[in-house]
Amino acid sequence: MKTSPELQLKDLTAMTPHRSLLLAAVIGSGLLTAGCLAGTEDGVRPIDDVGLESLELGDHGTNSLGTDDFHEHADMLWEAADLSINAPENTAVAALLADTGSRTLAYAIRCALPQGTKGPGGHAGWGHLKTTASWATRGLTLSEKLDLFTCMIVNINPKETPVEIRLTGDSITSNGMSYFNSINFNIEEALWVARLSDTGEREYIVWPLDEIVLPCPNTYMSLLTRTCTSGDNPGDAIPGCNVEMRSTPDTDCTQNPVTKNWSCLGRPAIKTWLSTLKVIAAGPKDCNVP
């Protein structure tokens, strides 16, 4: 059953004026389809010396975890991270495994465990994160859990359509992204952080970056759609998704002068990059492809 625009606004604008302003625009114009890839003739230009963005060169992922799946299982995953993922007494992992239609645990293992390491259910790690490998033997610290949830939020979209992205950041490994591949993923998309609010709630802050925002002004709405709308009931907002779009990376974020990676609001950010080749294939007039 579809929720009303008033309920959507109440669910997603409770925390900050940033979100209130954005959601008013979203509801006024209609929620857009997932993702925002702009064509190069609209003004997107390649980044010089892409390999210098991160000394680790980043990692290669695909954001195809369903929004409904993740948000419905996020509390369970948070609980699962309190103990080793392999601990027999980890009942939250057992519950995630029992929901055979969910891919939340599989994506958590992709993010957290080293490349090729098998976790429960036979799911293999892709080694995206270099801060969470110890989940195989112990529970994660709060900082490590937030790294995991940052990795999870960048990997969701309501259409569950695999979209190839590049990930960089101080928490990201270099698995799967050679220099020669990284130069194809040279369009800066956004900075992402998971954190706890002042009241202890999980929340996700996203800063879309100018290289996408300038040629594609609806990026804010498009990224919100990608992270906060239902694939099961297209167009519906997911209550309590707690994603906030901000336009203030200059004041909220700082760049490490050595690694060139970013921290935002005191947390290591994950930066997402889009592929020049994929953007060109999408066409310059469509800012709403998944």
C-alpha positions as CSV (number, residue, x, y, z in Angstrom):
1,M,0.0,0.0,0.0
2,K,1.4,3.4,-1.0
3,T,2.2,6.0,1.7
4,S,0.9,9.5,1.3
5,P,3.3,12.4,0.4
6,E,2.7,13.7,3.9
7,L,3.8,10.5,5.5
8,Q,6.9,10.3,3.3
9,L,7.8,13.8,4.3
10,K,7.3,13.1,8.0
11,D,9.3,9.8,7.8
12,L,12.4,11.3,6.1
13,T,12.6,14.9,7.3
14,A,12.6,14.6,11.0
15,M,16.3,15.3,11.7
16,T,17.6,18.3,9.8
17,P,16.7,21.3,7.7
18,H,18.9,19.9,4.9
19,R,16.6,16.9,4.6
20,S,13.5,19.0,4.9
21,L,14.5,21.3,2.0
22,L,15.4,18.3,-0.2
23,L,12.3,16.3,0.5
24,A,10.1,19.2,-0.2
25,A,11.7,19.4,-3.7
26,V,11.4,15.6,-4.2
27,I,7.8,15.4,-3.3
28,G,7.0,18.5,-5.4
29,S,8.6,17.0,-8.5
30,G,8.0,13.3,-7.9
31,L,10.5,10.7,-6.8
32,L,13.0,9.9,-9.6
33,T,14.4,6.6,-10.8
34,A,17.6,5.3,-9.2
35,G,21.0,6.7,-10.0
36,C,22.2,9.8,-11.8
37,L,24.8,9.4,-14.6
38,A,25.4,12.4,-16.7
39,G,27.0,12.4,-20.2
40,T,30.3,14.0,-20.8
41,E,28.9,16.6,-23.3
42,D,26.9,18.0,-20.4
43,G,30.2,19.3,-18.8
44,V,31.6,16.3,-17.0
45,R,35.3,16.2,-17.4
46,P,37.8,13.5,-16.4
47,I,39.8,14.0,-13.3
48,D,43.6,14.5,-13.8
49,D,45.9,12.0,-12.3
50,V,43.1,9.7,-11.0
51,G,45.6,7.2,-9.6
52,L,46.6,9.8,-7.0
53,E,43.1,10.0,-5.5
54,S,44.0,7.1,-3.2
55,L,47.3,5.4,-2.6
56,E,45.2,2.2,-2.5
57,L,43.7,2.9,-5.9
58,G,40.3,1.9,-4.5
59,D,38.1,-1.1,-5.0
60,H,35.5,-2.2,-7.6
61,G,31.9,-2.9,-6.5
62,T,28.4,-3.2,-7.8
63,N,25.5,-1.6,-6.0
64,S,22.7,-4.0,-6.5
65,L,21.4,-4.7,-2.9
66,G,17.7,-3.9,-2.7
67,T,16.7,-0.9,-0.6
68,D,13.8,-2.8,1.1
69,D,16.1,-5.7,1.8
70,F,18.8,-3.6,3.5
71,H,16.5,-1.3,5.5
72,E,14.3,-4.2,6.7
73,H,17.4,-6.1,7.9
74,A,19.6,-3.3,9.1
75,D,18.8,-3.7,12.8
76,M,19.5,-7.4,12.6
77,L,22.8,-6.8,10.9
78,W,23.8,-4.2,13.6
79,E,23.1,-6.9,16.2
80,A,25.0,-9.5,14.2
81,A,28.1,-7.3,14.2
82,D,28.3,-7.4,18.0
83,L,29.7,-11.0,17.9
84,S,32.0,-12.9,15.6
85,I,30.1,-13.6,12.3
86,N,31.2,-17.3,12.9
87,A,30.1,-17.5,16.5
88,P,27.6,-20.4,17.0
89,E,25.7,-18.2,19.5
90,N,25.3,-15.3,17.0
91,T,21.5,-15.7,16.6
92,A,21.3,-12.5,14.4
93,V,23.5,-14.1,11.8
94,A,21.3,-17.3,12.0
95,A,18.2,-15.2,11.5
96,L,19.7,-13.4,8.4
97,L,20.7,-16.8,7.0
98,A,17.2,-18.1,7.6
99,D,15.7,-15.4,5.4
100,T,16.7,-17.0,2.2
101,G,15.3,-14.1,0.1
102,S,17.6,-11.6,1.6
103,R,21.0,-10.6,0.3
104,T,21.9,-8.3,3.3
105,L,24.2,-10.8,4.9
106,A,25.9,-11.6,1.6
107,Y,26.6,-8.0,1.0
108,A,27.9,-7.5,4.6
109,I,30.3,-10.3,4.0
110,R,31.4,-8.8,0.7
111,C,32.1,-5.5,2.4
112,A,33.7,-6.9,5.6
113,L,35.7,-10.1,5.1
114,P,38.9,-10.3,3.1
115,Q,38.7,-11.2,-0.6
116,G,37.9,-14.9,-1.0
117,T,37.3,-15.6,2.7
118,K,34.1,-17.6,3.1
119,G,31.6,-16.6,5.7
120,P,28.3,-18.2,6.9
121,G,26.1,-19.5,4.1
122,G,29.2,-19.9,1.8
123,H,29.1,-16.2,1.0
124,A,32.6,-14.9,0.1
125,G,34.2,-11.7,1.1
126,W,35.2,-9.2,-1.6
127,G,37.5,-7.4,0.8
128,H,36.1,-3.9,0.3
129,L,37.0,-2.8,3.8
130,K,40.4,-3.0,5.5
131,T,39.0,-2.2,9.0
132,T,36.6,-5.2,9.5
133,A,38.5,-8.4,8.7
134,S,38.5,-9.3,12.4
135,W,34.7,-9.9,12.2
136,A,35.7,-13.5,11.4
137,T,36.9,-14.0,15.0
138,R,35.3,-11.2,17.1
139,G,32.6,-8.7,17.3
140,L,33.2,-5.3,15.6
141,T,33.9,-2.1,17.5
142,L,31.5,0.8,17.0
143,S,33.8,2.5,14.5
144,E,34.2,-0.8,12.5
145,K,30.4,-1.3,12.5
146,L,29.9,2.2,11.1
147,D,32.5,1.5,8.4
148,L,30.5,-1.6,7.5
149,F,27.2,0.3,7.4
150,T,28.8,3.0,5.2
151,C,29.9,0.3,2.8
152,M,26.3,-1.1,2.8
153,I,24.6,2.1,2.1
154,V,26.7,2.8,-1.0
155,N,25.7,-0.6,-2.4
156,I,21.9,-0.3,-2.4
157,N,19.4,0.7,-5.1
158,P,15.7,-0.1,-5.4
159,K,15.9,-1.7,-8.8
160,E,18.6,-4.2,-7.6
161,T,20.3,-3.4,-10.9
162,P,24.1,-4.0,-10.8
163,V,25.8,-0.6,-11.3
164,E,29.6,-0.7,-11.4
165,I,31.2,1.8,-9.1
166,R,34.6,2.5,-7.7
167,L,35.2,3.0,-4.0
168,T,38.0,4.9,-2.3
169,G,38.6,6.0,1.2
170,D,40.8,5.4,4.2
171,S,38.7,2.4,5.1
172,I,38.8,0.9,1.6
173,T,41.3,-1.7,0.3
174,S,42.8,-1.9,-3.2
175,N,41.2,-5.3,-4.1
176,G,39.9,-5.6,-7.6
177,M,40.9,-2.1,-8.9
178,S,44.1,-1.8,-10.9
179,Y,45.4,1.6,-12.0
180,F,44.3,0.8,-15.6
181,N,40.8,0.1,-14.5
182,S,40.6,3.0,-12.1
183,I,41.2,5.6,-14.8
184,N,37.9,4.5,-16.4
185,F,36.1,5.2,-13.1
186,N,37.1,8.9,-12.9
187,I,33.8,10.7,-12.4
188,E,33.3,11.8,-8.7
189,E,29.8,10.9,-7.5
190,A,29.5,11.4,-3.7
191,L,31.0,11.1,-0.2
192,W,29.1,8.8,2.2
193,V,29.2,8.3,6.0
194,A,27.3,6.2,8.4
195,R,27.2,7.5,12.0
196,L,25.1,7.7,15.1
197,S,23.0,10.7,15.7
198,D,22.9,12.7,18.9
199,T,20.0,10.4,20.0
200,G,21.9,7.2,19.1
201,E,20.1,6.4,15.9
202,R,22.0,5.2,12.8
203,E,21.9,7.8,10.1
204,Y,23.6,8.2,6.7
205,I,24.9,11.4,5.4
206,V,25.7,11.9,1.6
207,W,27.5,14.7,-0.1
208,P,26.9,14.7,-3.9
209,L,30.0,16.1,-5.5
210,D,30.1,19.0,-8.1
211,E,31.3,16.9,-11.0
212,I,27.9,15.1,-11.0
213,V,25.8,17.9,-9.5
214,L,26.7,20.6,-12.0
215,P,25.7,18.7,-15.2
216,C,22.9,16.8,-13.4
217,P,21.1,19.1,-10.9
218,N,18.7,16.4,-9.8
219,T,21.5,14.4,-8.3
220,Y,20.3,15.1,-4.8
221,M,16.8,13.7,-5.5
222,S,18.2,10.8,-7.6
223,L,20.6,9.7,-4.8
224,L,17.8,9.9,-2.2
225,T,15.7,7.8,-4.5
226,R,18.5,5.3,-4.8
227,T,18.8,4.9,-1.0
228,C,15.4,5.6,0.4
229,T,12.6,4.4,-2.0
230,S,11.1,1.0,-2.3
231,G,11.7,-1.5,-5.1
232,D,8.8,-3.6,-3.9
233,N,6.4,-0.6,-4.1
234,P,8.1,1.7,-6.6
235,G,7.8,5.4,-5.7
236,D,7.1,4.8,-2.0
237,A,9.6,6.2,0.5
238,I,10.9,3.7,3.1
239,P,10.0,4.9,6.6
240,G,13.0,5.6,8.8
241,C,15.7,5.2,6.1
242,N,17.5,8.1,7.8
243,V,19.5,9.2,4.7
244,E,20.3,12.9,4.5
245,M,21.7,14.7,1.5
246,R,24.0,17.7,2.1
247,S,25.5,20.3,-0.1
248,T,28.2,21.4,2.3
249,P,31.3,19.1,1.8
250,D,33.5,22.2,2.1
251,T,32.5,22.7,5.7
252,D,31.6,19.1,6.7
253,C,34.6,17.3,5.2
254,T,38.4,17.4,5.2
255,Q,40.8,15.8,2.8
256,N,43.9,13.9,3.9
257,P,46.8,15.7,2.2
258,V,48.7,12.4,1.8
259,T,46.1,9.8,0.8
260,K,43.7,12.4,-0.8
261,N,40.9,10.5,1.0
262,W,38.1,12.3,2.9
263,S,36.7,12.4,6.5
264,C,33.3,13.9,7.1
265,L,31.8,14.9,10.4
266,G,34.6,13.0,12.2
267,R,34.1,9.7,10.3
268,P,36.2,8.2,7.4
269,A,34.1,8.7,4.3
270,I,33.7,6.3,1.3
271,K,33.9,8.1,-2.0
272,T,32.0,6.7,-5.0
273,W,33.1,7.1,-8.6
274,L,31.3,6.4,-11.8
275,S,32.7,5.1,-15.0
276,T,33.3,7.4,-18.0
277,L,32.4,4.5,-20.3
278,K,29.2,3.7,-18.5
279,V,28.2,7.4,-18.4
280,I,28.8,7.7,-22.2
281,A,26.7,4.6,-22.8
282,A,23.9,6.0,-20.7
283,G,23.6,9.0,-22.9
284,P,24.0,12.7,-22.1
285,K,20.2,13.5,-21.7
286,D,19.3,10.9,-19.1
287,C,20.2,11.8,-15.5
288,N,18.0,9.1,-14.0
289,V,19.4,5.8,-15.2
290,P,20.0,3.2,-12.4
